[in-house]
Amino acid sequence: AEIRDDSVDGARRHRHALGLTVFARPGSLRSAVDAAERIADLLHDAPLALAGHALVRLDLEAIAVRRDPASGEARATLTLRAITERLSA
């Protein structure tokens, strides 16, 4: 995860970048993809509440799937980007 200042016009904003990795059964890329797609579906337009902040935007940028050559373990990584804004006290 990475958080950077993204303030504009006096609004205290932050840009968040997050990689979320889903581990699947060895040899099963399909289960990794299915799990990642389900997570993406749940996050799409979800009413996420943040203490002291408002979620301005949440985007799924990519889903990357790979298999570890040594263990055969499958994984999918969701790359998410979000903008949050601090609420005034």
JOMO-V846098 format. One record per residue. N is the residue number from 1. PHI is phi as a letter, one per 20 degrees, with the letter a starting at -180 (NA if undefined). PSI is psi in whole degrees, -180 to 180 (999 if undefined). D_CENTER is the distance of its C-alpha to the mean C-alpha in whole Angstrom. Layout:
# JOMO-V846098
N&PHI&PSI&D_CENTER ; N&PHI&PSI&D_CENTER
This chain:
# JOMO-V846098
1&NA&152&9 ; 2&b&138&11 ; 3&c&132&13 ; 4&c&150&15 ; 5&f&136&18 ; 6&c&34&18 ; 7&f&141&21 ; 8&b&142&23 ; 9&l&42&26 ; 10&n&-7&27 ; 11&e&129&23 ; 12&e&102&21 ; 13&d&155&18 ; 14&c&143&15 ; 15&d&126&12 ; 16&d&137&9 ; 17&c&131&7 ; 18&b&134&5 ; 19&d&122&6 ; 20&d&118&6 ; 21&d&132&9 ; 22&d&124&11 ; 23&e&137&15 ; 24&d&180&18 ; 25&f&144&21 ; 26&g&132&23 ; 27&n&-1&24 ; 28&d&81&22 ; 29&f&-35&19 ; 30&g&-41&20 ; 31&f&-32&18 ; 32&f&-44&15 ; 33&f&-46&15 ; 34&g&-44&16 ; 35&f&-43&13 ; 36&f&-42&10 ; 37&f&-37&12 ; 38&f&-44&12 ; 39&f&-44&9 ; 40&f&-43&8 ; 41&f&-42&11 ; 42&f&-33&11 ; 43&f&-25&8 ; 44&f&118&11 ; 45&l&23&13 ; 46&f&140&13 ; 47&e&76&15 ; 48&e&128&13 ; 49&d&134&15 ; 50&c&131&15 ; 51&f&117&18 ; 52&m&3&20 ; 53&c&160&17 ; 54&d&138&16 ; 55&e&112&13 ; 56&e&-41&14 ; 57&b&143&12 ; 58&c&123&8 ; 59&c&141&8 ; 60&e&118&6 ; 61&e&-36&8 ; 62&a&158&9 ; 63&c&120&10 ; 64&d&134&12 ; 65&d&140&15 ; 66&b&161&17 ; 67&d&132&20 ; 68&f&121&22 ; 69&f&-30&25 ; 70&f&-45&27 ; 71&e&-18&25 ; 72&m&2&24 ; 73&f&132&21 ; 74&e&146&18 ; 75&b&151&15 ; 76&c&136&12 ; 77&d&122&9 ; 78&e&131&6 ; 79&d&117&5 ; 80&d&147&3 ; 81&c&137&6 ; 82&c&153&8 ; 83&c&128&12 ; 84&c&154&14 ; 85&c&132&17 ; 86&f&132&20 ; 87&e&144&22 ; 88&f&146&26 ; 89&f&999&28
